[in-house]
């Protein structure tokens, strides 16, 4: 067994695709530089987002908008069950237009 292993070690050629130890070490150095650079970038991005203070007004506006959406959906279901003969499929674009106009009017009033 040992003699066959030694003979095979001498006779069988090396893998031509195998990289040398020097090239392997170079690749490892490059990998480490990339890892370090990626960690640095991640830390910078993390610090940037952690340093930003969340806007309480923005959060309040999102909650109000979410509440309005839930109420609107509830109203649609309620009106559909109370007035089944009304064609809501044709009426909803009119409702959206009315809501859009109302939002625009309120936006212009706030600027003045």
C-alpha positions as CSV (number, residue, x, y, z in Angstrom):
1,X,0.0,0.0,0.0
2,X,2.7,2.5,1.0
3,X,4.9,1.5,-2.0
4,X,2.1,1.9,-4.4
5,X,1.3,5.4,-2.9
6,X,4.9,6.5,-3.4
7,X,5.0,5.2,-7.0
8,X,1.7,6.9,-7.8
9,X,3.0,10.2,-6.2
10,X,6.0,10.1,-8.5
11,X,4.2,8.9,-11.7
12,X,0.9,10.9,-11.6
13,X,1.4,14.5,-12.8
14,X,0.3,17.5,-10.7
15,X,-3.1,19.0,-11.5
16,X,-2.3,21.8,-14.1
17,X,-5.4,23.8,-12.9
18,X,-4.2,23.9,-9.3
19,X,-3.0,27.3,-8.3
20,X,0.3,27.8,-6.5
21,X,0.6,28.6,-2.8
22,X,1.6,32.1,-3.7
23,X,-1.4,32.7,-5.9
24,X,-3.6,31.2,-3.2
25,X,-2.2,33.6,-0.6
26,X,-2.7,36.5,-3.0
27,X,-6.4,35.5,-3.4
28,X,-6.9,35.2,0.3
29,X,-5.4,38.7,0.8
30,X,-7.8,40.1,-1.8
31,X,-10.7,38.4,-0.2
32,X,-9.8,39.9,3.2
33,X,-9.5,43.4,1.7
34,X,-12.9,43.0,0.1
35,X,-14.5,41.7,3.3
36,X,-12.9,44.7,5.2
37,X,-14.2,47.1,2.6
38,X,-17.6,45.7,2.7
39,X,-17.7,45.8,6.5
40,X,-16.6,49.5,6.4
41,X,-19.3,50.4,3.9
42,X,-21.9,48.5,6.0
43,X,-20.9,50.4,9.1
44,X,-21.0,53.8,7.3
45,X,-24.5,53.0,6.0
46,X,-25.6,51.8,9.4
47,X,-24.3,54.9,11.1
48,X,-26.0,57.1,8.6
49,X,-29.4,55.5,9.1
50,X,-29.0,55.4,12.9
51,X,-28.1,59.1,13.1
52,X,-31.2,60.2,11.2
53,X,-34.0,61.1,13.6
54,X,-37.4,59.8,12.6
55,X,-39.8,62.5,11.9
56,X,-42.6,62.3,14.4
57,X,-44.8,64.4,12.1
58,X,-44.2,62.0,9.2
59,X,-45.0,59.0,11.4
60,X,-48.2,60.7,12.6
61,X,-49.2,61.4,9.0
62,X,-48.6,57.8,8.0
63,X,-50.8,56.6,10.9
64,X,-53.6,59.0,9.9
65,X,-53.4,57.9,6.3
66,X,-53.5,54.3,7.3
67,X,-56.5,55.0,9.5
68,X,-58.3,56.8,6.6
69,X,-57.6,53.9,4.2
70,X,-59.0,51.4,6.7
71,X,-62.1,53.6,7.3
72,X,-62.6,54.0,3.5
73,X,-62.4,50.3,2.9
74,X,-64.9,49.7,5.8
75,X,-67.2,52.3,4.4
76,X,-67.1,50.7,0.9
77,X,-68.1,47.3,2.4
78,X,-70.8,48.9,4.6
79,X,-72.3,50.9,1.7
80,X,-72.2,47.8,-0.5
81,X,-74.2,45.8,2.0
82,X,-76.6,48.7,2.7
83,X,-77.1,49.6,-1.0
84,X,-76.5,46.5,-3.1
85,X,-78.3,48.0,-6.1
86,X,-75.7,50.8,-6.5
87,X,-73.1,50.0,-9.1
88,X,-69.9,50.6,-7.0
89,X,-67.8,49.4,-9.9
90,X,-68.9,52.5,-11.8
91,X,-69.0,54.8,-8.8
92,X,-65.5,54.2,-7.3
93,X,-63.7,56.3,-9.9
94,X,-65.9,59.3,-9.1
95,X,-65.1,58.8,-5.4
96,X,-61.4,58.7,-6.1
97,X,-61.6,61.9,-8.1
98,X,-63.5,63.6,-5.3
99,X,-60.9,62.5,-2.8
100,X,-58.1,63.7,-5.0
101,X,-59.7,67.1,-5.5
102,X,-60.2,67.4,-1.7
103,X,-56.5,66.5,-1.1
104,X,-55.4,69.1,-3.6
105,X,-57.6,71.8,-2.1
106,X,-56.2,71.1,1.4
107,X,-52.7,71.3,0.0
108,X,-53.2,74.7,-1.6
109,X,-54.9,76.0,1.6
110,X,-51.8,74.9,3.7
111,X,-49.4,76.9,1.4
112,X,-51.4,80.1,1.8
